[in-house]
Amino acid sequence: SIQVGIAEGSNGLKGDKKALLIEFSPERKGILLKAEEFVGHPAEITLYAENGKMVKSLSVPGLPDELFISTAGLKRGIYFVRLSAKGRSLSAKLAVFN
């Protein structure tokens, strides 16, 4: 099974409307992204490996309250999540443990 966790990051504090929040869903093998400020807006989500290589990218026409992203298949390591919408970007650091 895959376990995920936040290492460090600019993911903000819970309740901060301008933050990118990550919640873990080990039973679904993934993460839930939340960015209250961008809900309903078109968004690009990109996942980068620690070496800067893009490993996953997706576009959504309207960001939901929670967006599930699977971490299945990712190798153990540090990843960076970037969410871009409304001409702004938010990012967070994520650790994946196999």
The 8 nearest C-alpha neighbors of each residue, nearest first, counted from 0:
[[1, 97, 2, 28, 25, 71, 26, 96],
 [2, 0, 97, 96, 28, 3, 25, 71],
 [3, 1, 96, 25, 95, 97, 0, 4],
 [2, 4, 95, 94, 96, 1, 23, 5],
 [5, 3, 94, 93, 95, 6, 2, 23],
 [4, 6, 93, 94, 7, 92, 3, 8],
 [5, 7, 93, 94, 92, 4, 8, 77],
 [8, 6, 92, 5, 9, 91, 93, 10],
 [7, 9, 91, 92, 10, 6, 90, 5],
 [8, 10, 91, 11, 90, 7, 92, 89],
 [9, 11, 91, 19, 8, 20, 18, 90],
 [12, 10, 18, 9, 19, 15, 13, 20],
 [11, 13, 15, 14, 18, 10, 20, 19],
 [12, 14, 15, 11, 20, 18, 16, 10],
 [13, 15, 16, 12, 18, 11, 17, 35],
 [14, 16, 18, 17, 13, 12, 11, 35],
 [17, 15, 35, 36, 18, 14, 34, 13],
 [16, 18, 15, 36, 34, 35, 19, 11],
 [19, 17, 11, 15, 10, 16, 34, 20],
 [18, 20, 10, 34, 33, 89, 11, 90],
 [21, 19, 33, 10, 32, 18, 34, 22],
 [20, 22, 32, 31, 33, 30, 23, 19],
 [23, 21, 31, 30, 32, 20, 24, 33],
 [24, 22, 30, 25, 31, 29, 21, 3],
 [23, 25, 29, 30, 27, 26, 28, 22],
 [26, 24, 28, 27, 23, 2, 29, 1],
 [25, 27, 24, 28, 29, 0, 23, 1],
 [26, 28, 25, 24, 29, 69, 30, 23],
 [29, 27, 25, 26, 70, 71, 69, 24],
 [28, 30, 69, 70, 24, 68, 27, 25],
 [29, 31, 23, 24, 68, 67, 22, 32],
 [30, 32, 67, 22, 66, 21, 65, 23],
 [33, 31, 21, 66, 65, 20, 30, 67],
 [32, 34, 20, 65, 19, 64, 35, 21],
 [35, 33, 19, 36, 37, 18, 20, 38],
 [34, 36, 16, 38, 37, 33, 64, 17],
 [35, 37, 16, 17, 34, 38, 18, 40],
 [36, 38, 35, 40, 34, 39, 84, 62],
 [39, 37, 62, 35, 63, 40, 36, 64],
 [38, 40, 61, 62, 63, 37, 41, 60],
 [41, 39, 61, 37, 62, 38, 42, 60],
 [40, 42, 60, 61, 59, 62, 84, 39],
 [43, 41, 84, 59, 83, 58, 62, 40],
 [42, 44, 58, 83, 82, 57, 59, 45],
 [45, 43, 82, 57, 56, 81, 58, 83],
 [44, 46, 56, 81, 80, 55, 47, 82],
 [45, 47, 80, 55, 79, 54, 53, 56],
 [48, 46, 53, 79, 52, 78, 54, 51],
 [47, 49, 78, 52, 51, 50, 53, 77],
 [48, 50, 78, 77, 51, 47, 79, 76],
 [49, 51, 48, 52, 47, 78, 53, 77],
 [52, 50, 48, 49, 47, 53, 79, 78],
 [53, 51, 48, 47, 50, 54, 49, 46],
 [52, 54, 47, 55, 46, 48, 51, 45],
 [55, 53, 47, 46, 52, 48, 56, 45],
 [56, 54, 46, 45, 53, 57, 47, 44],
 [57, 55, 45, 44, 46, 54, 58, 43],
 [56, 58, 44, 43, 45, 59, 55, 42],
 [57, 59, 43, 42, 44, 60, 56, 41],
 [58, 60, 42, 61, 41, 62, 43, 57],
 [61, 59, 41, 42, 62, 58, 40, 39],
 [62, 60, 39, 41, 40, 59, 63, 42],
 [61, 63, 38, 39, 40, 59, 41, 42],
 [64, 62, 65, 38, 66, 39, 61, 33],
 [65, 63, 38, 33, 62, 66, 35, 34],
 [66, 64, 33, 63, 32, 31, 67, 62],
 [65, 67, 32, 31, 63, 68, 33, 64],
 [68, 66, 31, 30, 32, 65, 69, 29],
 [69, 67, 30, 29, 31, 70, 66, 32],
 [68, 70, 29, 71, 28, 30, 67, 27],
 [69, 71, 29, 73, 28, 72, 68, 30],
 [72, 70, 69, 73, 28, 29, 1, 74],
 [71, 73, 70, 74, 69, 1, 75, 28],
 [74, 72, 71, 70, 75, 95, 76, 54],
 [75, 73, 76, 72, 97, 95, 96, 71],
 [74, 76, 96, 95, 97, 73, 77, 94],
 [77, 75, 95, 94, 74, 78, 96, 49],
 [76, 78, 94, 49, 93, 95, 48, 79],
 [79, 77, 48, 93, 49, 47, 92, 94],
 [78, 80, 92, 47, 46, 91, 93, 48],
 [81, 79, 46, 91, 90, 45, 92, 47],
 [82, 80, 90, 45, 89, 44, 46, 83],
 [81, 83, 44, 89, 88, 43, 90, 45],
 [82, 84, 88, 43, 42, 87, 81, 44],
 [85, 83, 42, 86, 87, 41, 88, 37],
 [84, 86, 87, 83, 40, 37, 41, 42],
 [87, 85, 84, 83, 88, 42, 41, 82],
 [88, 86, 85, 84, 83, 89, 82, 37],
 [89, 87, 83, 82, 84, 81, 90, 86],
 [90, 88, 82, 81, 19, 83, 87, 18],
 [89, 91, 81, 80, 9, 10, 82, 19],
 [90, 92, 8, 10, 9, 80, 79, 93],
 [93, 91, 79, 8, 7, 78, 6, 5],
 [92, 94, 5, 78, 6, 77, 79, 4],
 [95, 93, 77, 4, 5, 76, 6, 3],
 [94, 96, 3, 75, 76, 2, 4, 77],
 [97, 95, 75, 2, 3, 1, 94, 76],
 [96, 1, 75, 2, 0, 95, 74, 3]]
